[in-house]
Amino acid sequence: MDMSIKKMVEEKIDECSQPMKCSFCGKDYVPTKISVCGRESTVYSAACNCYEERQKQREKEQREEALRRKYERANIGKRYIDITLDELERLGTENVAAVKSYIVRFDSDNGKSLHLIGEFGNGKTSVGYAALKELIKRGYNGIYITWTDIVNRCYYARSFTSKETVEGILNDLSRFDVVVLDEFVIDTKDDKEVNLATELFDRFYRDNKCFILINNPCDIQAMKSVARLGKLLDRVREQARRLIFKKGSYRKGEN
């Protein structure tokens, strides 16, 4: 045996040859006789599994912290950071079973999407957030964003001082495995906004990108009055399964 290795082994044996206690539970280490490099020694080893449990707990905390950072990058707000589909199902929120089925079958390359439609306050956004969290846990890359966020970024990108471009913003959104797009309310009198919406959904349709779109029924009716947006809704209907939320607002106690 190499002398340097032999020295390291002997130093380790000497280190373990002193009686010790577990620093977590206080149990005495148990003595064990060993023979290494022709040397008979007594070493002490733990009689508990505290170290292993501590390591498991540390690894769990590291995984949870890594997941929390992913949630933050996906723009999941603090109010929704701990919400789950199981909890929503327990509370009686509509369409959770259908969303769970969608997640189990999720394929980021097939473009299959969801369209959540219902009045204000009946759980659509909570379901969207919870679905996004579950997909992130399964290793997919996603983001939550509102239509207003997109419009504001794109309007600012048209200014001379912005380093962003509309093309760059749309390209960024297209790179995600799934986009949860909430509050999809288009100003039908603004041609730039109509153009932006049709371009975004043209990209989703062309590239088979998955999305979870969240709408109120009145907004859909307003969009139907514009021919180009009617075409957009036809593409959404072709690509996304409609899930209707029929209950009243939880905020108003209507359920």
ChimeraX commands (.cxc) that place a marker at each C-alpha (Angstrom):
marker #1 position 0.00,0.00,0.00 radius 0.5
marker #1 position 1.20,3.49,-0.82 radius 0.5
marker #1 position 2.67,5.09,2.35 radius 0.5
marker #1 position 0.56,8.26,2.01 radius 0.5
marker #1 position -2.64,6.21,1.75 radius 0.5
marker #1 position -1.57,4.03,4.68 radius 0.5
marker #1 position -0.97,7.16,6.75 radius 0.5
marker #1 position -4.42,8.52,5.88 radius 0.5
marker #1 position -6.04,5.18,6.87 radius 0.5
marker #1 position -4.19,5.12,10.19 radius 0.5
marker #1 position -5.15,8.72,10.95 radius 0.5
marker #1 position -8.79,7.87,10.26 radius 0.5
marker #1 position -8.60,4.82,12.53 radius 0.5
marker #1 position -7.07,6.95,15.29 radius 0.5
marker #1 position -9.87,9.48,14.82 radius 0.5
marker #1 position -12.52,6.78,15.24 radius 0.5
marker #1 position -10.86,5.01,18.15 radius 0.5
marker #1 position -12.19,7.43,20.78 radius 0.5
marker #1 position -15.58,6.85,22.47 radius 0.5
marker #1 position -18.16,9.27,21.13 radius 0.5
marker #1 position -21.84,10.14,21.33 radius 0.5
marker #1 position -24.28,11.04,18.56 radius 0.5
marker #1 position -24.49,14.82,18.45 radius 0.5
marker #1 position -28.20,14.57,17.52 radius 0.5
marker #1 position -29.74,11.95,19.84 radius 0.5
marker #1 position -26.93,11.52,22.41 radius 0.5
marker #1 position -26.59,7.74,22.05 radius 0.5
marker #1 position -23.15,6.23,22.68 radius 0.5
marker #1 position -21.26,4.99,19.65 radius 0.5
marker #1 position -20.65,1.22,19.80 radius 0.5
marker #1 position -17.13,-0.30,19.71 radius 0.5
marker #1 position -16.15,-2.62,16.87 radius 0.5
marker #1 position -12.84,-4.49,16.44 radius 0.5
marker #1 position -11.24,-4.21,13.01 radius 0.5
marker #1 position -8.04,-5.30,11.34 radius 0.5
marker #1 position -6.56,-2.96,8.75 radius 0.5
marker #1 position -3.04,-2.94,7.33 radius 0.5
marker #1 position -2.01,-5.59,9.84 radius 0.5
marker #1 position -3.21,-3.44,12.72 radius 0.5
marker #1 position -5.84,-4.59,15.22 radius 0.5
marker #1 position -7.93,-1.66,16.41 radius 0.5
marker #1 position -11.16,-0.79,18.13 radius 0.5
marker #1 position -13.23,1.88,16.44 radius 0.5
marker #1 position -16.54,3.43,17.42 radius 0.5
marker #1 position -19.50,3.78,15.07 radius 0.5
marker #1 position -23.00,5.19,15.39 radius 0.5
marker #1 position -25.73,2.91,16.70 radius 0.5
marker #1 position -28.45,5.18,15.30 radius 0.5
marker #1 position -29.44,6.48,11.87 radius 0.5
marker #1 position -29.49,10.16,12.85 radius 0.5
marker #1 position -26.83,11.12,10.31 radius 0.5
marker #1 position -28.69,9.42,7.43 radius 0.5
marker #1 position -31.98,11.01,8.46 radius 0.5
marker #1 position -30.27,14.38,8.73 radius 0.5
marker #1 position -28.84,13.96,5.22 radius 0.5
marker #1 position -32.26,12.99,3.85 radius 0.5
marker #1 position -33.83,16.04,5.48 radius 0.5
marker #1 position -31.11,18.31,4.10 radius 0.5
marker #1 position -31.56,16.88,0.59 radius 0.5
marker #1 position -35.34,17.35,0.89 radius 0.5
marker #1 position -34.87,20.98,1.92 radius 0.5
marker #1 position -32.49,21.54,-1.00 radius 0.5
marker #1 position -35.01,20.07,-3.45 radius 0.5
marker #1 position -37.79,22.22,-2.00 radius 0.5
marker #1 position -35.64,25.35,-2.22 radius 0.5
marker #1 position -34.69,24.57,-5.83 radius 0.5
marker #1 position -38.38,24.06,-6.65 radius 0.5
marker #1 position -39.31,27.31,-4.93 radius 0.5
marker #1 position -36.75,29.16,-7.07 radius 0.5
marker #1 position -38.29,27.60,-10.18 radius 0.5
marker #1 position -41.71,28.79,-9.03 radius 0.5
marker #1 position -40.37,32.31,-8.62 radius 0.5
marker #1 position -38.87,32.25,-12.11 radius 0.5
marker #1 position -42.24,31.05,-13.43 radius 0.5
marker #1 position -43.83,34.20,-11.92 radius 0.5
marker #1 position -45.94,32.30,-9.38 radius 0.5
marker #1 position -47.10,34.81,-6.79 radius 0.5
marker #1 position -46.72,34.31,-3.03 radius 0.5
marker #1 position -50.48,33.98,-2.59 radius 0.5
marker #1 position -50.44,30.88,-4.79 radius 0.5
marker #1 position -47.04,29.39,-3.90 radius 0.5
marker #1 position -48.49,26.67,-1.63 radius 0.5
marker #1 position -51.73,25.95,-3.48 radius 0.5
marker #1 position -52.14,22.48,-5.00 radius 0.5
marker #1 position -54.65,20.73,-7.20 radius 0.5
marker #1 position -55.36,18.26,-4.39 radius 0.5
marker #1 position -56.24,21.11,-2.04 radius 0.5
marker #1 position -58.45,22.76,-4.65 radius 0.5
marker #1 position -60.20,19.46,-5.26 radius 0.5
marker #1 position -60.82,19.08,-1.52 radius 0.5
marker #1 position -62.36,22.56,-1.52 radius 0.5
marker #1 position -64.73,21.57,-4.31 radius 0.5
marker #1 position -63.19,23.69,-7.08 radius 0.5
marker #1 position -64.53,22.74,-10.50 radius 0.5
marker #1 position -62.64,20.91,-13.28 radius 0.5
marker #1 position -59.68,19.83,-11.12 radius 0.5
marker #1 position -60.01,16.18,-12.18 radius 0.5
marker #1 position -59.88,17.21,-15.86 radius 0.5
marker #1 position -56.78,19.33,-15.25 radius 0.5
marker #1 position -55.08,16.45,-13.40 radius 0.5
marker #1 position -55.81,14.18,-16.37 radius 0.5
marker #1 position -54.31,16.81,-18.71 radius 0.5
marker #1 position -51.14,16.96,-16.62 radius 0.5
marker #1 position -50.71,13.16,-16.56 radius 0.5
marker #1 position -50.93,13.10,-20.38 radius 0.5
marker #1 position -49.00,16.33,-20.91 radius 0.5
marker #1 position -46.66,16.40,-23.90 radius 0.5
marker #1 position -44.92,19.71,-24.55 radius 0.5
marker #1 position -44.62,18.90,-28.27 radius 0.5
marker #1 position -48.24,18.13,-29.15 radius 0.5
marker #1 position -49.73,21.58,-28.53 radius 0.5
marker #1 position -52.71,20.28,-26.56 radius 0.5
marker #1 position -53.90,23.05,-24.29 radius 0.5
marker #1 position -56.67,24.14,-21.90 radius 0.5
marker #1 position -59.11,27.04,-22.01 radius 0.5
marker #1 position -60.56,27.88,-18.58 radius 0.5
marker #1 position -63.75,29.95,-18.89 radius 0.5
marker #1 position -65.90,31.36,-16.10 radius 0.5
marker #1 position -66.96,34.42,-14.18 radius 0.5
marker #1 position -64.72,36.27,-11.73 radius 0.5
marker #1 position -63.58,34.62,-8.51 radius 0.5
marker #1 position -64.53,30.98,-9.03 radius 0.5
marker #1 position -61.05,29.41,-8.96 radius 0.5
marker #1 position -59.81,29.61,-12.55 radius 0.5
marker #1 position -56.58,31.42,-11.71 radius 0.5
marker #1 position -55.91,29.14,-8.73 radius 0.5
marker #1 position -56.32,26.10,-10.98 radius 0.5
marker #1 position -54.00,27.66,-13.57 radius 0.5
marker #1 position -51.30,28.33,-10.98 radius 0.5
marker #1 position -51.63,24.87,-9.42 radius 0.5
marker #1 position -51.43,23.19,-12.83 radius 0.5
marker #1 position -48.31,25.18,-13.70 radius 0.5
marker #1 position -46.68,24.23,-10.39 radius 0.5
marker #1 position -47.40,20.55,-10.99 radius 0.5
marker #1 position -45.93,20.68,-14.50 radius 0.5
marker #1 position -42.80,22.42,-13.16 radius 0.5
marker #1 position -42.45,19.68,-10.52 radius 0.5
marker #1 position -42.52,17.17,-13.39 radius 0.5
marker #1 position -39.60,18.92,-15.04 radius 0.5
marker #1 position -41.33,21.17,-17.57 radius 0.5
marker #1 position -40.52,24.83,-18.12 radius 0.5
marker #1 position -43.44,27.23,-17.80 radius 0.5
marker #1 position -44.55,30.75,-16.91 radius 0.5
marker #1 position -47.63,32.55,-15.61 radius 0.5
marker #1 position -48.33,35.90,-17.26 radius 0.5
marker #1 position -51.32,38.18,-17.78 radius 0.5
marker #1 position -52.31,39.70,-21.10 radius 0.5
marker #1 position -51.77,43.16,-19.61 radius 0.5
marker #1 position -48.17,42.21,-18.75 radius 0.5
marker #1 position -47.53,41.19,-22.35 radius 0.5
marker #1 position -49.17,44.31,-23.80 radius 0.5
marker #1 position -47.26,46.65,-21.48 radius 0.5
marker #1 position -43.92,45.00,-22.25 radius 0.5
marker #1 position -44.56,45.12,-25.98 radius 0.5
marker #1 position -45.70,48.75,-25.93 radius 0.5
marker #1 position -42.58,49.69,-23.98 radius 0.5
marker #1 position -40.44,47.63,-26.40 radius 0.5
marker #1 position -41.54,49.93,-29.21 radius 0.5
marker #1 position -39.91,52.91,-27.52 radius 0.5
marker #1 position -36.47,54.12,-28.56 radius 0.5
marker #1 position -34.99,53.51,-25.10 radius 0.5
marker #1 position -36.01,49.87,-24.75 radius 0.5
marker #1 position -33.49,47.06,-25.21 radius 0.5
marker #1 position -36.35,44.61,-25.77 radius 0.5
marker #1 position -38.19,44.07,-29.03 radius 0.5
marker #1 position -41.69,42.73,-29.62 radius 0.5
marker #1 position -40.17,39.92,-31.66 radius 0.5
marker #1 position -37.86,39.06,-28.77 radius 0.5
marker #1 position -40.72,39.04,-26.25 radius 0.5
marker #1 position -42.82,36.71,-28.41 radius 0.5
marker #1 position -39.81,34.46,-29.02 radius 0.5
marker #1 position -39.21,34.24,-25.28 radius 0.5
marker #1 position -42.79,33.16,-24.64 radius 0.5
marker #1 position -42.54,30.56,-27.40 radius 0.5
marker #1 position -39.59,28.88,-25.67 radius 0.5
marker #1 position -41.65,27.74,-22.68 radius 0.5
marker #1 position -43.17,24.26,-22.57 radius 0.5
marker #1 position -46.40,25.82,-21.31 radius 0.5
marker #1 position -47.67,29.39,-20.89 radius 0.5
marker #1 position -50.48,30.16,-18.44 radius 0.5
marker #1 position -52.08,33.28,-19.92 radius 0.5
marker #1 position -54.55,34.94,-17.55 radius 0.5
marker #1 position -56.91,37.92,-17.87 radius 0.5
marker #1 position -57.01,37.62,-21.66 radius 0.5
marker #1 position -58.94,40.83,-22.31 radius 0.5
marker #1 position -58.17,42.49,-25.66 radius 0.5
marker #1 position -58.95,46.12,-26.43 radius 0.5
marker #1 position -60.83,45.38,-29.64 radius 0.5
marker #1 position -60.51,49.01,-30.77 radius 0.5
marker #1 position -56.72,48.94,-30.63 radius 0.5
marker #1 position -55.34,47.49,-33.88 radius 0.5
marker #1 position -51.86,47.04,-32.37 radius 0.5
marker #1 position -53.28,44.95,-29.54 radius 0.5
marker #1 position -55.38,42.87,-31.92 radius 0.5
marker #1 position -52.30,42.31,-34.12 radius 0.5
marker #1 position -50.23,41.31,-31.08 radius 0.5
marker #1 position -52.83,38.77,-29.93 radius 0.5
marker #1 position -53.19,37.19,-33.35 radius 0.5
marker #1 position -49.42,36.99,-33.80 radius 0.5
marker #1 position -48.95,35.33,-30.40 radius 0.5
marker #1 position -51.60,32.69,-31.01 radius 0.5
marker #1 position -50.43,32.17,-34.58 radius 0.5
marker #1 position -47.06,31.22,-33.09 radius 0.5
marker #1 position -48.65,28.92,-30.53 radius 0.5
marker #1 position -50.67,27.24,-33.29 radius 0.5
marker #1 position -47.79,27.03,-35.78 radius 0.5
marker #1 position -45.29,25.63,-33.30 radius 0.5
marker #1 position -47.67,23.34,-31.36 radius 0.5
marker #1 position -46.99,25.25,-28.15 radius 0.5
marker #1 position -49.05,24.37,-25.09 radius 0.5
marker #1 position -50.93,27.00,-23.13 radius 0.5
marker #1 position -53.55,27.35,-20.40 radius 0.5
marker #1 position -55.76,30.30,-21.34 radius 0.5
marker #1 position -58.00,31.91,-18.70 radius 0.5
marker #1 position -61.04,33.94,-19.77 radius 0.5
marker #1 position -64.29,35.48,-18.62 radius 0.5
marker #1 position -67.28,34.77,-20.94 radius 0.5
marker #1 position -67.97,38.48,-21.57 radius 0.5
marker #1 position -64.44,38.98,-22.90 radius 0.5
marker #1 position -64.92,36.14,-25.39 radius 0.5
marker #1 position -68.16,37.70,-26.62 radius 0.5
marker #1 position -66.39,41.04,-27.16 radius 0.5
marker #1 position -63.60,39.38,-29.14 radius 0.5
marker #1 position -66.07,37.56,-31.38 radius 0.5
marker #1 position -67.16,40.94,-32.76 radius 0.5
marker #1 position -63.76,41.34,-34.48 radius 0.5
marker #1 position -63.20,39.04,-37.46 radius 0.5
marker #1 position -59.48,38.51,-36.84 radius 0.5
marker #1 position -60.11,37.68,-33.19 radius 0.5
marker #1 position -62.86,35.29,-34.24 radius 0.5
marker #1 position -60.22,33.41,-36.22 radius 0.5
marker #1 position -57.96,33.45,-33.17 radius 0.5
marker #1 position -60.74,31.93,-31.04 radius 0.5
marker #1 position -61.32,29.25,-33.69 radius 0.5
marker #1 position -57.66,28.24,-33.41 radius 0.5
marker #1 position -57.88,28.24,-29.63 radius 0.5
marker #1 position -60.98,26.03,-29.84 radius 0.5
marker #1 position -59.13,23.63,-32.13 radius 0.5
marker #1 position -56.06,23.45,-29.91 radius 0.5
marker #1 position -57.49,23.71,-26.39 radius 0.5
marker #1 position -60.05,21.77,-24.39 radius 0.5
marker #1 position -62.71,24.06,-22.92 radius 0.5
marker #1 position -63.34,23.75,-19.19 radius 0.5
marker #1 position -66.34,25.80,-18.04 radius 0.5
marker #1 position -66.49,27.07,-14.45 radius 0.5
marker #1 position -70.20,27.44,-13.66 radius 0.5
marker #1 position -70.13,28.31,-9.98 radius 0.5
marker #1 position -70.36,31.86,-8.67 radius 0.5
marker #1 position -67.58,33.81,-7.03 radius 0.5
marker #1 position -65.90,32.36,-3.94 radius 0.5
marker #1 position -64.99,35.92,-2.97 radius 0.5
marker #1 position -68.66,36.88,-2.77 radius 0.5
marker #1 position -69.70,33.67,-1.04 radius 0.5
marker #1 position -71.94,32.64,-3.95 radius 0.5
marker #1 position -71.04,28.92,-3.82 radius 0.5
marker link #1:1,2 radius 0.2
marker link #1:2,3 radius 0.2
marker link #1:3,4 radius 0.2
marker link #1:4,5 radius 0.2
marker link #1:5,6 radius 0.2
marker link #1:6,7 radius 0.2
marker link #1:7,8 radius 0.2
marker link #1:8,9 radius 0.2
marker link #1:9,10 radius 0.2
marker link #1:10,11 radius 0.2
marker link #1:11,12 radius 0.2
marker link #1:12,13 radius 0.2
marker link #1:13,14 radius 0.2
marker link #1:14,15 radius 0.2
marker link #1:15,16 radius 0.2
marker link #1:16,17 radius 0.2
marker link #1:17,18 radius 0.2
marker link #1:18,19 radius 0.2
marker link #1:19,20 radius 0.2
marker link #1:20,21 radius 0.2
marker link #1:21,22 radius 0.2
marker link #1:22,23 radius 0.2
marker link #1:23,24 radius 0.2
marker link #1:24,25 radius 0.2
marker link #1:25,26 radius 0.2
marker link #1:26,27 radius 0.2
marker link #1:27,28 radius 0.2
marker link #1:28,29 radius 0.2
marker link #1:29,30 radius 0.2
marker link #1:30,31 radius 0.2
marker link #1:31,32 radius 0.2
marker link #1:32,33 radius 0.2
marker link #1:33,34 radius 0.2
marker link #1:34,35 radius 0.2
marker link #1:35,36 radius 0.2
marker link #1:36,37 radius 0.2
marker link #1:37,38 radius 0.2
marker link #1:38,39 radius 0.2
marker link #1:39,40 radius 0.2
marker link #1:40,41 radius 0.2
marker link #1:41,42 radius 0.2
marker link #1:42,43 radius 0.2
marker link #1:43,44 radius 0.2
marker link #1:44,45 radius 0.2
marker link #1:45,46 radius 0.2
marker link #1:46,47 radius 0.2
marker link #1:47,48 radius 0.2
marker link #1:48,49 radius 0.2
marker link #1:49,50 radius 0.2
marker link #1:50,51 radius 0.2
marker link #1:51,52 radius 0.2
marker link #1:52,53 radius 0.2
marker link #1:53,54 radius 0.2
marker link #1:54,55 radius 0.2
marker link #1:55,56 radius 0.2
marker link #1:56,57 radius 0.2
marker link #1:57,58 radius 0.2
marker link #1:58,59 radius 0.2
marker link #1:59,60 radius 0.2
marker link #1:60,61 radius 0.2
marker link #1:61,62 radius 0.2
marker link #1:62,63 radius 0.2
marker link #1:63,64 radius 0.2
marker link #1:64,65 radius 0.2
marker link #1:65,66 radius 0.2
marker link #1:66,67 radius 0.2
marker link #1:67,68 radius 0.2
marker link #1:68,69 radius 0.2
marker link #1:69,70 radius 0.2
marker link #1:70,71 radius 0.2
marker link #1:71,72 radius 0.2
marker link #1:72,73 radius 0.2
marker link #1:73,74 radius 0.2
marker link #1:74,75 radius 0.2
marker link #1:75,76 radius 0.2
marker link #1:76,77 radius 0.2
marker link #1:77,78 radius 0.2
marker link #1:78,79 radius 0.2
marker link #1:79,80 radius 0.2
marker link #1:80,81 radius 0.2
marker link #1:81,82 radius 0.2
marker link #1:82,83 radius 0.2
marker link #1:83,84 radius 0.2
marker link #1:84,85 radius 0.2
marker link #1:85,86 radius 0.2
marker link #1:86,87 radius 0.2
marker link #1:87,88 radius 0.2
marker link #1:88,89 radius 0.2
marker link #1:89,90 radius 0.2
marker link #1:90,91 radius 0.2
marker link #1:91,92 radius 0.2
marker link #1:92,93 radius 0.2
marker link #1:93,94 radius 0.2
marker link #1:94,95 radius 0.2
marker link #1:95,96 radius 0.2
marker link #1:96,97 radius 0.2
marker link #1:97,98 radius 0.2
marker link #1:98,99 radius 0.2
marker link #1:99,100 radius 0.2
marker link #1:100,101 radius 0.2
marker link #1:101,102 radius 0.2
marker link #1:102,103 radius 0.2
marker link #1:103,104 radius 0.2
marker link #1:104,105 radius 0.2
marker link #1:105,106 radius 0.2
marker link #1:106,107 radius 0.2
marker link #1:107,108 radius 0.2
marker link #1:108,109 radius 0.2
marker link #1:109,110 radius 0.2
marker link #1:110,111 radius 0.2
marker link #1:111,112 radius 0.2
marker link #1:112,113 radius 0.2
marker link #1:113,114 radius 0.2
marker link #1:114,115 radius 0.2
marker link #1:115,116 radius 0.2
marker link #1:116,117 radius 0.2
marker link #1:117,118 radius 0.2
marker link #1:118,119 radius 0.2
marker link #1:119,120 radius 0.2
marker link #1:120,121 radius 0.2
marker link #1:121,122 radius 0.2
marker link #1:122,123 radius 0.2
marker link #1:123,124 radius 0.2
marker link #1:124,125 radius 0.2
marker link #1:125,126 radius 0.2
marker link #1:126,127 radius 0.2
marker link #1:127,128 radius 0.2
marker link #1:128,129 radius 0.2
marker link #1:129,130 radius 0.2
marker link #1:130,131 radius 0.2
marker link #1:131,132 radius 0.2
marker link #1:132,133 radius 0.2
marker link #1:133,134 radius 0.2
marker link #1:134,135 radius 0.2
marker link #1:135,136 radius 0.2
marker link #1:136,137 radius 0.2
marker link #1:137,138 radius 0.2
marker link #1:138,139 radius 0.2
marker link #1:139,140 radius 0.2
marker link #1:140,141 radius 0.2
marker link #1:141,142 radius 0.2
marker link #1:142,143 radius 0.2
marker link #1:143,144 radius 0.2
marker link #1:144,145 radius 0.2
marker link #1:145,146 radius 0.2
marker link #1:146,147 radius 0.2
marker link #1:147,148 radius 0.2
marker link #1:148,149 radius 0.2
marker link #1:149,150 radius 0.2
marker link #1:150,151 radius 0.2
marker link #1:151,152 radius 0.2
marker link #1:152,153 radius 0.2
marker link #1:153,154 radius 0.2
marker link #1:154,155 radius 0.2
marker link #1:155,156 radius 0.2
marker link #1:156,157 radius 0.2
marker link #1:157,158 radius 0.2
marker link #1:158,159 radius 0.2
marker link #1:159,160 radius 0.2
marker link #1:160,161 radius 0.2
marker link #1:161,162 radius 0.2
marker link #1:162,163 radius 0.2
marker link #1:163,164 radius 0.2
marker link #1:164,165 radius 0.2
marker link #1:165,166 radius 0.2
marker link #1:166,167 radius 0.2
marker link #1:167,168 radius 0.2
marker link #1:168,169 radius 0.2
marker link #1:169,170 radius 0.2
marker link #1:170,171 radius 0.2
marker link #1:171,172 radius 0.2
marker link #1:172,173 radius 0.2
marker link #1:173,174 radius 0.2
marker link #1:174,175 radius 0.2
marker link #1:175,176 radius 0.2
marker link #1:176,177 radius 0.2
marker link #1:177,178 radius 0.2
marker link #1:178,179 radius 0.2
marker link #1:179,180 radius 0.2
marker link #1:180,181 radius 0.2
marker link #1:181,182 radius 0.2
marker link #1:182,183 radius 0.2
marker link #1:183,184 radius 0.2
marker link #1:184,185 radius 0.2
marker link #1:185,186 radius 0.2
marker link #1:186,187 radius 0.2
marker link #1:187,188 radius 0.2
marker link #1:188,189 radius 0.2
marker link #1:189,190 radius 0.2
marker link #1:190,191 radius 0.2
marker link #1:191,192 radius 0.2
marker link #1:192,193 radius 0.2
marker link #1:193,194 radius 0.2
marker link #1:194,195 radius 0.2
marker link #1:195,196 radius 0.2
marker link #1:196,197 radius 0.2
marker link #1:197,198 radius 0.2
marker link #1:198,199 radius 0.2
marker link #1:199,200 radius 0.2
marker link #1:200,201 radius 0.2
marker link #1:201,202 radius 0.2
marker link #1:202,203 radius 0.2
marker link #1:203,204 radius 0.2
marker link #1:204,205 radius 0.2
marker link #1:205,206 radius 0.2
marker link #1:206,207 radius 0.2
marker link #1:207,208 radius 0.2
marker link #1:208,209 radius 0.2
marker link #1:209,210 radius 0.2
marker link #1:210,211 radius 0.2
marker link #1:211,212 radius 0.2
marker link #1:212,213 radius 0.2
marker link #1:213,214 radius 0.2
marker link #1:214,215 radius 0.2
marker link #1:215,216 radius 0.2
marker link #1:216,217 radius 0.2
marker link #1:217,218 radius 0.2
marker link #1:218,219 radius 0.2
marker link #1:219,220 radius 0.2
marker link #1:220,221 radius 0.2
marker link #1:221,222 radius 0.2
marker link #1:222,223 radius 0.2
marker link #1:223,224 radius 0.2
marker link #1:224,225 radius 0.2
marker link #1:225,226 radius 0.2
marker link #1:226,227 radius 0.2
marker link #1:227,228 radius 0.2
marker link #1:228,229 radius 0.2
marker link #1:229,230 radius 0.2
marker link #1:230,231 radius 0.2
marker link #1:231,232 radius 0.2
marker link #1:232,233 radius 0.2
marker link #1:233,234 radius 0.2
marker link #1:234,235 radius 0.2
marker link #1:235,236 radius 0.2
marker link #1:236,237 radius 0.2
marker link #1:237,238 radius 0.2
marker link #1:238,239 radius 0.2
marker link #1:239,240 radius 0.2
marker link #1:240,241 radius 0.2
marker link #1:241,242 radius 0.2
marker link #1:242,243 radius 0.2
marker link #1:243,244 radius 0.2
marker link #1:244,245 radius 0.2
marker link #1:245,246 radius 0.2
marker link #1:246,247 radius 0.2
marker link #1:247,248 radius 0.2
marker link #1:248,249 radius 0.2
marker link #1:249,250 radius 0.2
marker link #1:250,251 radius 0.2
marker link #1:251,252 radius 0.2
marker link #1:252,253 radius 0.2
marker link #1:253,254 radius 0.2
marker link #1:254,255 radius 0.2
view
